[in-house]
Amino acid sequence: MKNCYGCGTMGEGFGIALVWGVSELVSDLVRGNQLLRSGKLEEAVDAFQKAIAHHPHFHWSHYKLGESLAALGRWEEAADAYKKAVKYNPDFSWAYQKREETLNKLDRWKKAVRCFRKAIGLNPNVQEVLANLEKVSWKDLRAVSNLFPLLDDHSLYESMLLKCDPNLKTTSWLFKDEGVSLAYQTHKPQFSFIGKGKGAQTLNCYRKIDIGDVVLFEKVYLSGSDDVRKIVWFYDFIYPHLSSEFIKVPKLRAAKFSKECTILLTDYIGKVGVSKQEALLRMIELVNYFIELSKSIVFEELPPCITDFRREPMYRDGIKSAIGLGYNPSILKQWEQQVDTLTKVITHGDLQQSHLHEQGYVIDWDRMGMYPIGYDIACYLSKFHQLDSARDLELFLKKNFVFDTRLEWENFLFSASFFLFVHASRKGSRKKRANPDALLTDLYSALSESFLGKKATTTVEKPGFLSKEVNMENDKAVIDEYNLNRVKALLDYTKTTKQAYSAKKYPAGYHTIDILGHRLMGRRNPQVRFDQIPIDFNQKSVLDIGSNQGGMLLHISEQLRWGVGLDFEPKLVNASNLLAKLKGASHLSFYSFNLDLESLDLIPNFFPEPKPPDVVLLLAVIGWIKNWAEVIDWVAALGSVLVFEANRSSEIKQRHLAYIKEKFSRVQKVASESIDDPQRKNRQMYVCSHD
């Protein structure tokens, strides 16, 4: 009897062995197969290895060894075993198919495709075999789902869906959008397979659907699974609260909930990703945003699939790997229980570069939840950031996140450290690091010290900032915390201006601010902007016109001889001067000045010395003022180097740039886009001079 891949059954394999008369081989194969069926995988591996030792060239022994290793998640070894199986039997199409599945697990897509094509070449009637199946289980459908894109057969795909779930034919679509419903009635959908996945509760192939002017993304889930519950809960309870100015999420357009399968249609977002640097900045912004948003939403009741991070496959894999590496499971359990008591916040669950898009879109929300603070950060850092120690993690967190009390900070650090330890224990994460064991050992040590010293708690105690008992000399931490709260209060106050202010949702407002050992996130990152400017600011004098809350000058304050910032909004100027004082930057001064209403000839009176500044910053400003040409004339007359960032529409930017080129002999474009602001990247930066 032949199976659907054209190779003999296991019984036929035994028949060959018996003809050969190799009794030891047969004994080990029989024992290995029994152990494999009973789930004793390590013992099965041992049995099949012994069979190979008796007869190294028998393909079936290598094939069964591959099955056992794959069941253990040892994909590299499994791929090698299947490779040997086809080496000793080049017509063994089933082994080619299994090797293709294993290579997919290792993200070796090109080799996987070659193996699949070889399997099809040996048994070209695979489509006929699949088409003739009467009933298909979810497990079977998922197992063959990666074949459909290679076959590019949508009819076969849809017939297999119906064989798995006949109710799909009679289950009605629930349309969330009338336009999509109308498009289905008036246009014939055009399907194309795109991408691949690895989820246990989704099919491992997706489709793009073109229906007239509507383009949708189709994903099929196992009905009743956590993935379905999560994505539906997200769209019901979180999506309505998201600020479209800060984060964009593909809209859920239609859904079909059937007995075995659930089909969801969302907006299709093309593959327009971000760089690693942009992804890291975006991750930090998103986590800060989720923390703040979580405080503003009241949930009556949260389902277990939303709050229990222990149900996450990546988390379970990490814990299993950590135990396999020899770490104490009872201690890990204690830390897990402690982390579970901490404040829970909105969590994407799988933040990574491929899920972040340059138009501000964040995709793939079926791993989301309300998990302890630190989960998203650790998940991202375990994959894409080379931290080498617990201290590196602490410094990274201090630089990019801020909390009201020391207690909240300690909880955050403990949670992020624990989740990084778990995620970094996974085999995939370990392979990406030069010395993964050093990081794990250091994190384990830091967690042990923190847990045994002073356990994290969710109780928030208000510090006595203004207590008479505070010793100004000995209680520096308390005073710093008091000053940090002053800064935050003033920055929040700047957002109450009647003028439109696009950075209201950010803790620091427009610019990210580093102050008192903390980083307050803003809409734009000064460091990224300065990295694009080819100017040595050491001992330079700088005038920043449109300084906002002073972020640009504050960021390079240690380099400057002096700096002056001008802004029309007094609230921003007040915040700027407080920040400069707390940074000890007495050589920086900020003044309230309205470019449209006041004489530009007054500005030199703000300079601390009787000569013009070396550099003038005019960043994303002149698109908002009426007398922009007069301002450019005035700057050109100073003789200073101008750093100009164009903003507004293409037509307006072209007009401004043409005028600047009339006033400056040398205009050099240094940035084609503002990469620190993914939602508004269409700004260009120029350095303009008279030489």
N, C-alpha and C positions, 0 to 999 in steps of 0.2 A: 504493500500500500504506500502510495506517495502522498506527502503533505503538499500544501499549497505552494511551497517554494521548490518543489521538484526534487527533494532529497528523501532518502529512505527513512522510515520510522526508527525509533531506538531499538525496537525488536530486531529489525533487519541488521542494524549495526552489530548487535550481539551475535546474530547468525553468522556474520562474517568472521567475528572473533572465534566462534566455536569451530568453524571450518579450519581456521588457522591453528586451533588447538591450544590457545594460550589461556590456560585456566586461571592463572593469577590475574591476568588482565580482566577477564570476565568477572572474577570475584570482586575486584576493586571497583569496577564500573557499577555492578549491582549494588554494592554497599554505598558507593558515592551517590547513586541515584536515590536510594532510600533516605539517606541523610539529607539530601537536597530537598526532597518532598516534605520531610518532617521539620525543615527549618534549621537544621544543625549545619549551618553554612561553613564554618571554619573546618569542621570535621569532613564535610563533603569535599572541600578544597584539598585537604590532605589525602583523601581517598583517590581523587582523580589524578593528583600528582604522582601517587604511587603507581596508578595504572599507566601513566606516561613513562615512568621509569622502567616498567616492564616492557613497554612497546612504544618508543618515542614517536613513531611515524603513523600511529593510528589516529586519524582525524577526529573521530568521535570523542576520544578522551580529551583532546584539546577543546573541543566544542563545549563539552559538559563542564570543564574547568572554567571556561569563559562565562557560562551561565551562573556558576556559583560565585565567581568574583564580581560579576555585575550585580548580583543580589546583595553583595556586601558593600556596593558602592565603590569598589576598587576598579575604576573605569580604565585606567592605564593598563593594568595587568589583564583585565578582561579583553581589551582591544588586542593585546599581544597574543592572547590565547586563541581568539577567533582568527587572527592573521595566520597562525600556525595551522589551524584547522583547514583553511583554504589552501595553504601551501602544500599540505599532504593530500588534499582532495580538491583540485582546482574547479571541479564541477559542483561543489557543495554550496548551492545558492543560499541555503538557509543561513549558513555561517557568514556569508557576505552581508545578508540583511541584518543579522545581529551585530556585526561589526559596524555597520552603518549607524545603527541606533546608539551604540557605545560612543562612536566618534562624535555624534551629535551632542552627547553629554559633555564631551571635552571641547565643544565649540570648534571642532575641526570640520567645518562645513564642506569644504571642497573635497576632502578625502571621503567624507560621508556620501556625497553625491556620486563619486566614482564607484564606491562599493554598491550603492543602490542600483546604478546602471548595470553593473556587472551581474547583480542578482536578476534583474529584469532580462538581461541578455541570455542568461542561462534558463530562465523560465518566463518567456514573454507573455504567458497567459495569466499573469497575476491579476490583471483587471477583470478577466473573465471569472477567475476563482472568487474574487471579492464580490462580484456582481451576482454570483450564484448562491451566496450565503443567504439562508432564510432569515436568521435572527442574529443580531449582534449586540453584545453587552457593552456597557460604557467602557469597561476595561479594554475590551477588544478594539472598540472604536478609537479610543485614545492611543492604543498601541500602534495602529496603522495610520493615524492622522498625519504623521509626518511624510507619508507617501503621496498624499493627494497633491501637494504643490509640485512634486517631481513629475507626477503623472499629468498634472494640469487638466484634470477631469472633474468638472463641476457636477455633472450629472451623476457620476459614481459617488462623489462626496455627498450629495443631497440624498441619494437613495440609501446610502449607509446610515445617514442621520435618521431617516424614517425607519430603517430596520432596527435601530437602537431604540427609537421612541416613535411608534406609529401615531401617537397622539399629536405630534407636531403638525400633522396634516390638517387637523380640525381645530387646533388651538389658535385663537385669534391674536393678532398683533395688538398690543397696547401702544398707541401712538401718543407720544408726548408733544408732538409738533404737527400742526395741521399741514404745513408745507410738505413734510415728509410723507404724510398720508396721501396727499394729493399727487405727489410725484410717483408713488407706487401705483396709483390708479391710471396715470396718464403716460407713463414711460415704462419701457422694458428694462429691468436692471441689467447692468453689465458687471460681471464678476471677475475678479482677479485675486489670486492667492498672493499674500504678502507676509513676510516675516515667519518666525517660528518661536515656540515657547517651550517651557519645561515644567509648567505647573501640573500638579497631580489632579487638580479639579477643573482643568480646562483642556480643550483640544489643543494640540501642539501645532496648529496651523490657523491662520487668520485670513479674512478676506476683505478686500476693498470693494465697495459697491458704488457704481456710478449710476445715478438715476436722474437724468436730465441735468439740472444745475446743482443737484445735491450729491455730495460725496460722503459715504458713510464707512465706518469701520465695524466689522462683524466679529464677535467673539462668542464662542459656545462654551457654556459652563455645565457642570454636573448640577442638576437641580437639587436644592436643599443644602448645597455645600456652603462652607464658610465663605468662600470667594463670592458667591452670589449674595449671601446675606450682607457681607461687608459693602459691596459696591452699591447695592440698593439702599442700605442705611446711609451711606455717604451722600448719595444724591438727594435723599429725603431730608437729612438733618444737618449736613455740613455745607453742601454746595450752595444753598440759598444765602449763607452768611459770608461767602468769599467775596473779597473786593476784586472786581474785574480789572481795576487799575493796577493791582499788584500781582495777581495770579489769575491765569486763565486755565480753565479745565474744559475738555471736550464735552459738549452737552449730550445728555442721554436723550436720544430721539425716539427710540421704540424698543419694546421688549416683548418677548414671547416666553411665558412661563409654562412649561409642559411637565409631564410626569418625570421623565428621565433627563431631559435637556432644557436648558434655559439659554435663549439667544438674546444678546443685547446689541443694539446698534447705537453707536455714538458718532460724533463728528470725526471725520478722518483728518488727522494731522500728519502732514508729510514729514519726512526725515530731515528736519532742519535743526540740527543739534547745536550745542554750545561747546566751547573749548573746555579743557580740564580746569583752567584757571577760572573761567566764567562759571563752570558748574560748582566749584567750591564756594565761590562768593554767593551764588544763588542758593546753595544749600544752607548757608549761614543765615541768609535773609529769610528763607522759608521757615526755618526752625524758630527764629525769633518771632516771626509773624504768627506761627501756629501757637506759640506760648501765649502771646497777647490775646489772640482770638479766643483761645480756650477759656480765658477769664470772663469773656463777655457772653458766653452761651450757657444757658442752664438746661441740663438734660434731666427729664423726669426719671428715666430708667435706661440703663445701658445694657444691651444683650451681652452674654458671655463672650461671643465671638468677637466683639468689639473691644473688650477690656482685657481678655486673657492672652497675653503675649506668648504664653507657653504653648499655645496651639499653632504658632507660626512654624512652618517647616524649616525655615532658615535658623530659627532659634533652637529648635529641637536638634537639628543637625549639629549646631555649635556645641550644645551641652554634651551630646553623645561623643563628639570628637574630643572635647576637653577631658572627659572621663577616660576615653581611650588613650589619651596622652599621659594618664597617671594622676590627674588632679582629683582631690578628695570629693566624692559625690555628695557626702553629707554636708560639707562646708558650702559647696555650690548651692545646695538646697536652702541653706540658711540665708545666704546672700539673696537668692531668688525671692524668698519670702519677704525679706526686708525691702527689697526694691519694689515689690508689689504693693507695699503700703504707701508709697510715695505718690505725690500729685501726678495725675494722668492728664496728658495733653493730646491734642489732635496730632496724629502721626501718620505720615505717608506709608511707612513700612518697608519701602524699597527705593529710597532716593538714590539715584545713580545718574551718571552723565547722560545715558541714552533716554532717560525719562524727562529730561529738561530741554526745552526748545527755545530758540532765540526770540520768538515772539511772546515769550512769557508763559507758554503753555507748560503744564505739568501733567503727565499722562500716567496711566496704569495704576489705578487706585484700588485694585482688588486685594491688596495686602494692608490696607489702612486699618487704623484702630485708634482707641484712646489708650495709649500705653504710657508707662512711666517716662518722665522727662529724660532725655538722653538716648532713647532708642534710635531715632532717626540719625542722630549725629554719629553714633557708634557704627551703625550699619554702613553709612557712607564711608567713614574713615577706614573701616576694615578692608574696603575694596580699593580705595583710590588715594589714600594719603599715607605717606611713609613716616609715621610716628615710631620712634624707637624705644620709648620708655613712658612710664606713668607720668613723669615730670613733663615730657613733651605734650602729653594730653592736657595736663593741668594748665600749662602756659597757653596752649591753643584755645582752651575754653575761656580762660580769663581775658584773652585778647578779643574774643568775639561775642561774649555773652555777659550779661550783667543781671544781678538779682538784688532785691531790696535788703535782705538780711544775710548775715554770715551763715545762718542755719540753712537757708534756701540754697546757698552756694554749695555747702557741704553735701547736701542731699543730691544736688545736680551732679557734682563731681563723682560721688559714689555710684550713682545710677549709670552715668556715661562710662565710667571705668568698668563696671560689671558687664554692661552690654558689649563694650569693645572687646573685653576678654572673651566673651562667648562667641561673638561673630569672628574675631580674629583666630579662633581655634579651628574654624572650618577649613577643610583641606584646600578649597579654592583660594581663600584668603592667605593661608600659610604659603602657598606657592608663589604669591606675588611679593613676598618680603625676603630680603637678603638674610635676615636673622630673626625668624618668627618666634623661636623659643625664648629669646632674650626679652622680647616685648611681653609675651605671656607670663614669664616668670616675674618680671617687674610689676606687672598689673596685679598678679596674684598676691604678691608681697604687699603692695600698697592697699589692696582691698582688705587683706587680713589685718593690717595695722589699723585701718579706719574702722573696721567692724568691731574689733576687740577693744579699741580705745573708746571712742564715743560713737555709738550707733546712730545712723541717720534717722530722722524723725520727720513726720509731716507737720508737727506743731510749729506754727510760726509765731515767734515772740517779737514784739515791737521793740527795737532798741531805744534806749533813753537818750536820744540825740542831744537834748537840751538839759539834761540832768545836771544839777549843781555838783553832783558827786564825780563828774567826769574830770579827770586830770588831763589838762591840755598837753602835757609833756609825755605822760606815760600811756595815754589811751589813744595813740595815733590811729589805730584801726577804727575806733568809734568816730573820731573826728573826720577821717576820710569818708566813712560811710555817711556821715552828716552832710559833708560837702558834695558827695555824689548825689544825694537826694536833692540838694539845692540845685545842682546842675539839671537834673531830670525835671524838676518842677519848672525851672525857667524855660527849658526847651519845650516842655508841653505848653507853656504859656505862649511861646512864639507861634504855635499852631492855631491860636484863636484869632489871628488877624482876619479882617473882613475880606482881604484879597484872596484870590484863588491860590492855593498852596498845595502842590502835588505830593509833598512829602509828609503829609499829616499822619499817615499810618505808621511811619518809622519812629522808633524810640528817640533818635537824635534829630529827626527832621531831614534836611537835605543832604548833609555830609556825615559820613561816619566819623565819630570822634573817639580818640584814645585819651582817656583822662583817669588819673588816680589808679592806674593799673587795670582799668576796665576798658572794654570797647563797647560803645553805644552805636548801634547800627543805624546808618542813614541811607537815603536813596542812592547816593553816589559815594564811591570809594576814592578818596584823594590820592592814595598811593598808586592806584591803577592809572589815574589821570597823569600824575607826575612821571610815571614810567614811560609815558608817551612823549614827554617834552624833553628834547635834547639840550637842556640848559643846566649848567652847573650853578646851583643857587648859593653856593658857599660864599658868605660875606656879601651877598647881594642885597639891595634894597628893592622892595616889591610893593606896588600899589594894586590892590585887588578891588576892582569896581564891580559891585554886585556881590559882596562877600558873604551874604546870607548869614549863617551863624559862625562864620570864621574858619570853617573846616580846612580850607586850602592853606591859609597862612599858618594855622596852628600845627598842621602836619609837618611843615618844614621849619618851624620856629627855631630849632636849634642850629640851623644852617644860616639863617638870615642875619644881616647887620641891623635892619629894621623892616617893619612891615606895617602898612596902613590899609585898613579895609573900610569900604564905604557901602552902605545899604540904606534904602529908603525907609525900611521898617525899624522903628526904635526898639521893638521887642527883640528882634534879632541882634541888634547892636548890643543891648544889655547882656544878652546871653554870651555874645562873643567876648566882651570885656571880662566877664566872670571866668570864662574858660581860660583866657589868657593869664589872668591873675593866678588861678589854681595851678597852671602849668609853669608858673614862674617866668612867664614871657613878658617882662616889663617893656621890652623893645617893640611889642606889638600894640597898636592902638586901633580902635574901631569907632567910626563916627556915623551918625545918621545924616544922610544927604540924598536929596531928590534930584536926580539928573534932569528931569523934565521941567522942574519949577525953579531951580536955583542956578546961579551963575557958576559956570565951570571954572572961572578964574579964581574962585574962592578955594578950590581944592588944594593948591600948593601950601596954603596956610596950615594944612594938617601934617605936612611933612616935617620930620624932626631935624632936618638939615636943609640948608639953602641950595639944594640942587635936586633935579628930578630923579625919580626912581630908575634903577637899572632895568627893571622889568615891570610891565603893566599886564595884569590878568584881566581879560574881558571875556569871560566864559559863559556862554549861553545866556547873554544879557541883552544884546542890542535888538533882538527880535521883540523885546517887550517894551521898548522905549520909543517915544515919538521923535526925539531929536537925535537919532542914532548917527546921522551924518556929521552933526556938530561934535558929538563925542569922539568920533574917529578922527576928525580934523584936529581936535584938541590933543589927543594922544599922539598923533603923528608929529605935532609941533613940539612935543616934549623931547623927541629924539630917543625915547626909550624903545627897547625891544617889546613888541606886543605879542602876547599869546592870546589868540582869538579862537573861540569855539562858536561855530555857526549853529543856529537853531531855527526853528519854525519850518515853514514849507520850503520845497526846493526852489520855487521862484524867488521867495524872499531871501534865501541864503545866497542864491546866485547874484542878486542885486547887491547885497552887502559885500560879498567877496569881490565883485567887480570894482566897487568903490574903494575898498581897502587896497587893491592892486594899483589904483591910481595914486594912492598916498604913500605907499611903501615900495621901495625899489626891489626888495626881495621878499617873496611870500612863499614859504615852504609848507606843504601839507605834511603833517606828522602823524595824523590818525584819520583813517577813513570812516571810522565809526566809534561811538562811545561804548566800549565793551563793558564798562562798569555799570551800565544801565540797560539791561537786556530788553526792557519794554520800549525804550526810546533810543535805539542805537543809531538813528539816522542823523547824528551830529558829526561834523568834521572839525578837526583842530589844525590850526596853522600857527607857525612862528613867523612874525613879520618884522623886518628891520630895514634900515636905510643903507646897508652896505651890500 
